[in-house]
Amino acid sequence: MNIIKLSTAILFLASSLQANALDLSGLLKEKLSQTTSTAPAPAASAPAATSIATTTPAKTAVDLSMFSNKDKVASLKQALTQGAQTAVKGLSQENGFLGNDKVRIPMPDNLKKIDATLRQFGMSKQADELVTSMNRAAEAAVPEAQKLLVGAISKMSVTDATNILTGNENAATQYFRTKTEADLATKFQPIVARSMQKVQLAEKYDQFAGAGVKLGMVDAQDANLNNYITRKAMDGLFVMIAEQEKNIRANPAQAAGNAAKKIFGALLK
C-alpha cells in the first residue's frame, strides 16, 4: 500500500494547522466540514450488521405437552446445530461478509468523513482496500465461533429449550448471544488484529479516530478498528443465525432430524 499519499494528506492538514494558527480541535472540525460540503461522497455501502432486535412479539402459547422433554431438547439441539453450522460456513468463505449486503462491514459511521478526505487526496484505492481488509478479517475470525456455538447448544437445559421453542422468532439467536458473545470477542480479536496488521492505513485511521474521541466527534467503541471489526463480525454472525432460525421455524421440513421436523411443525399449527 502506498503510504506516501496518506503522509502527504497528513502533512497538508498539519501545514494548515500552522498557517491558520488552529488547534487540533479547530483543524479537525474545519477539515471534516470541508469534506462534508465539497468532497464527493464515498461509494455507498450496505447498512452495517446490527444487533438482533428483541421486540418481536412473542408467539401465542403453544401446547407442546405431547412431546417429551427429551424430544424437545434433542430436536432443538439438532435444529440449532444445523443453523449455526450453516451460518458459520456461509460467513467464513471468501466474500462471506464482503459480498453479503446484510452483514458487509462498512467504514465506521464517524470515520466516513475521514474516508471522504482520503478520497479527496486521490486515495480511493487505499480506502477501498481498508474496507475489503476489514471484511476479510471478519471472514477469517468467524470459524472460531462454531465450537462456542455448539458448546452452548450442548449445555441447553429443558427450560432453555422450552423457552426458545415457544418464544420469539429469534429466541434461539438471543440465547446464543447471551451464552457466547463475551467468548466470541476473545476468540475473534487476535485473529482480526493479525489480519489488520497487514494494512498500514488502519493505524492512521486509529490515530485520526483517537483524536476524534477526545473532541467528542467519534464514538469510543469505533475508535479502534480491530474492536469495531470484532463487534461487527459478531453482529453479522448473529444476523445470519437469526435468518437460519427464522427459516427453520417457517419451513420445518428443512430442519435436521425427524423430531425437529415434528416439533417445529407443531409450532406452526
N, C-alpha and C positions, 0 to 999 in steps of 0.2 A: 504494500500500500504506500502511496506517495504521501508522506507527512509534510513535505516542503510547503505545499499549498496551505495546509492547516496552520503551519507555523507562520506563514505569511499573513493568514487571516488574523491570527492571534496578535502578531506584531502590529497589524493595521489597527486593531482595537486598542492596543497599548499606546500607539502613537497618537490616536485620537484622544486618549486619556490625557496625555501630556499636553497636547495642543490646546485642548479646551479646559484644562485645569479641573477635570471632573474627577470625583472619587469613583470607586468601583460600583457603587450603587447607581450613580448617575450614568455611568458608561453602559452598564448592562441595560438599564431602562431605556436609554436612548437607542441602542442598537436593536433591542427587541422591538421597540416601537417602529423603527425604520423598516425592519424586516416585515412587520405586520402590514405596513402601508404600501411598501414598494416591491418587496421580493415576490417572485412568482410562488404560488402556493406549492408545497411539496406534493408529490404524487399521492393520490388518495389511497388510503389504506383501509383495510377491513376493520370493523369495530373490534376492540380488544376483548379477549375472553374475560368473562366476569363471573363472580361467584354465583352459584346456583340460587335462585330465588327460593324463599321459604314461605311464600304467601299463597301458594296454590291451595285452594280449598280442599279439605280432607274428603275422602270418599265417604259415601253413605255406608254405615256399618254393614259389614258382610259376615254372614254366618259361615265360619269355617269349622264348625264343630264336627262335620262329617270326616274331617281329616285328623289324623293323629298328630301329636306334637312332633314326633319323629319325621313324619312325612312333610310337615310344614317346614321344618328346619332343613331337611335334606333337599327338598325341591328348591328352596330359596338359595341355598348354597350352590346348587347346580346352575341356576339361572344367573346368579351374580358372578360366579367364576367365569361363565361364558361371556357376560357383558364386560367384565374387567379385562379379560384377555383380548377381546376384540378391540376395545378402546386403546389399550397399550400398543397392540400390534399396529393399528392404523396410524397412531401418532408417532411411533418410533421409526417408521420408514422415511425415506427421503421425501421431503415436501409434505410430511405428515402435518406439520404446523404451517410451513410457508405456503403450501398450496391449498389450505383449507380456510376459507373466509370466516368460519365460525371460531377458529382458535388462533389464527395468524397473529403473531405478536408485533404490534406496531411500535413506533417510537413513543416513549412516554409522552403523555399529553403536554407536560410542561417543558419538554425538550424540543417540541416541534418547531418552535421559533428559532432555536439554535440550528436545527436541521435546515430551516429555510436560509439561515445565514451561510451555512456551508455551501448550499446550492448557489447562493448569490456569488460566492467566490469560485464557482466552477467546479465544485466538489460533489456533484450529484453521484458520481460513481462510488465515491467513498461512503457517502451517506446510505446509498442502496446496499452497499456491502455490509455495512453495520447492521441493517435490518435483517439481511439474509443470515448473517452470523448469529444474531440473537435467536432466530428460529431454528437454526441448525443446532445450537447449544441445547435448546429445549428438546429437540428430537433425540439428541444423544443421551439426555438425562432420563427421559420417560421410562425406558426399560427397567430402571431401578424400582419402579412403582409396583411391578407385578407381584413380587414376593410380599411386599407390605399389604397389598390389597387381598391377596389370597390368605395371608395370616389373619387379617381382620375378619374374613369370612369364616375361617376355621374356629374363631373364638365366639361366634354368634350364638346367643342364647335363645331359648324358646320365646322369651319375652321380646327380644330384639326382632326375631323372625315374624312374630305376630304383629308387632307394631309396624314393621316395614310392609307386610302384605296388606294390611288394612289402612295404611297411611297414605300420604300424598303421593303423587306420581313420581316424585323424586326422593322419597323417603330413604331408599337404599343409598342413593348418592350422598345424602346428608349423613347417613351412618358412616360411609366411607370417609367423608371429610372429617368428621369428628374423631374417628379412630386412627387416621393415618396422616393427617395434614402436617403435624409437627415433625414426624419421622421422615415424611417425604421431603420437606425442606432441608433436613440434614443430609439426606442422600443426594438431592439434586444440586445443592450449592457447589460442592467441589467439582462436579462434572461441568457445570456451567462455567465456573471460574477457569478451568483448564481450557475450555473451548474458546473463551473470550480473550485469553492471553495472546492469541494469535492476531487479535485485532487491535492495533495500536491506537486507533482512533477512539476506541472505547474509553481509554484512560483520559483522553481530552474531554470527552463528554462528562465524565465523572467530575473533572475539575470545574467545568462550567456549572454543572448541577450543584456541586458543593457550595459554590459562591451564591447560587440562586436560592438555596435553602436559607442561608444567613439573611438574605434580603426578603424572605417570605414569598419568593416567586416560584419556588419549586417544592413540591411535596417531599418530605423527608424520605418516604418509602420509595420514591422514584430517583433519589439522588445517586444511588449506586446501581449500575446496570445489572450486575450479577444478581443482586437481590430482586430487582424488578423482573428479570427473566425467570428466576426461580418461581416467583409468585405467579407470573402469567403462565408458566408451564403447568403449575398445579391447577390453576383455574381452567386451562384448556383441557386437562385430563378429566376434571370433574364435569365439564360441559359434555364431553364425549361419553362418559359413563352414564350421565343423565339421559343422553339420547338413546343409548342401548337399553337402559331401564324402561324408558317410555315405549320403545319398540316391542320389548318383551311383554309389557303389560297390555299393549294394544293388539299384539299378534302372538298369543300363547303357543300357537303351533310351531313357532320358531324357537321356543325355549328348549334348552337341552334337558333331556330326560322326560319320561312319561309322567312322573309325579309333578314336575314343574308345569307341564302342559295342562294337567288336570286342575291344579290349584289356581294357576293364573287364568285358566278358562272359567273357573267358578267366580273369580273376581269380576269378570265382565258381565255376568248374568244379573 
